[in-house]
Amino acid sequence: MEFIGVITAESCTDSTNCTLFSSYAGHYLISNTLYTIMSMLSAQKLLAILFLLALSFPVCGQENIRITHTAFFRFDKTDIDIAYADNRNVLNCLGTLLSDSFHVSFIDSIHLYTYASPEGREKYNVQLSVRRADTMQRYLADNYPLLSSVPVSLFPQGENWDGLRALVSADTAFNEREEVLMILDKVHNPARRESLLKFLNGGKAFRYMQQHILPLLRNAMICIVWIKGCLNSTALSVSLCRMKTVGEMIETAGSVSNYLPAPTPYIYVLPKTSDRYSALKTNLAAWAIASVNLAYEIQIGHRFSLDLPLVWSSWDLTRTSALRIVLFQPELRYWFSKPGRGHFLGPHIHIARYNLKWKEYRYQDTGYPLWGVGFSYGYTVSLTALWGVEFNLGMGYANSRYKTFLNMPNGALCTIRPLRYWGVTNLGLSFIYKLSKP
């Protein structure tokens, strides 16, 4: 989900410049100067001056001051793109605060709330918001070492239906606004609600939301910084960078919203394995030789996955040709980026039983299955959030012993020979259905 890129604080407006804590910083510099002067004074005079200075400082309040920055993610993405929406401005302002040791010394804690737009499977969107929270936490840790002692709490919120309702309610140009609000208010099942919205008025309402509303909700990250109470509204002149208005953001592809719903009072807790990449695949190259095939791939490490394909065929192609085979070819893959994305390579083994007919002869294993090893390279391309294509090529060795028969019913045994093969052992052009997002 996305919200408007706004930084808020008590008694501050969005027209101030990017200079944080300027008033209090002035007190800080003056105090350093006075310290040098006071070191030359007698103890009695020093105590008197310190007493008078203390009166000039505000009394620390108990309530913290909240400063909120909002950054944005592209649709179905978890990486931070500084060129997207108002991210450059937002992250520059965040950097102004977090790169200064004086400012950081007053930070009590940082809370990260992350959201996904209410499109697609709810479970997937929850996982997406978890990955966005992890991305933002790494961004802060990598870019602002001064935060090493500041506690950072993650609050992935999943889909933001409340934000969608707020935007629909405020959009007076939306012809189906009342019908959409009725669906949002009356239908509580997320999948059913989304389905009704998609088919409302022949899909016209949903197309409008995709163009004008959903871009304002997608993929927002919220960083809430809590400042310790000694900095009250009198002593604190908070810098608020000039953020784009909703109208401006709509004109530039609509990326932010004014609506920041209150965080839910709970955190989604997912199993540690829930974010692992997994997928089902089928190889078109195997289908080309009339072989049924299915593969399951599962992530087993930060950059490793295990591919488990099974190929099976048990019928004649023609009267004199047939491919009857059962092949299992597990492969360990190392990914240059992350499992399910980009380039990979790795070793595989193959075990097969076969009975082949071709022209005058039939070839059958002797009960000693074909076996071998190889090494593959491949590349995966995502077509959508759920679908992708994989290309791979493997070279290696295969060993077997086979019997040769005359290709006729009850054909006579001709020879028994060994097979030692070097060459292509894996060739794939596969469609992928992702069970979890890489």
PyMOL commands that set and color helices and strands:
alter all, ss='L'
color gray80, all
select helices_A, chain A and resi 22-38+43-56+87-98+101-104+122-143+145-149+161-170+177-186+190-212+214-217+246-251+272-275+284-287
alter helices_A, ss='H'
color red, helices_A
select strands_A, chain A and resi 65-72+107-116+152-159+220-227+278-283+292-299+304-316+321-328+331-335+342-358+361-365+370-382+387-406+413-436
alter strands_A, ss='S'
color yellow, strands_A
deselect
rebuild
show_as cartoon
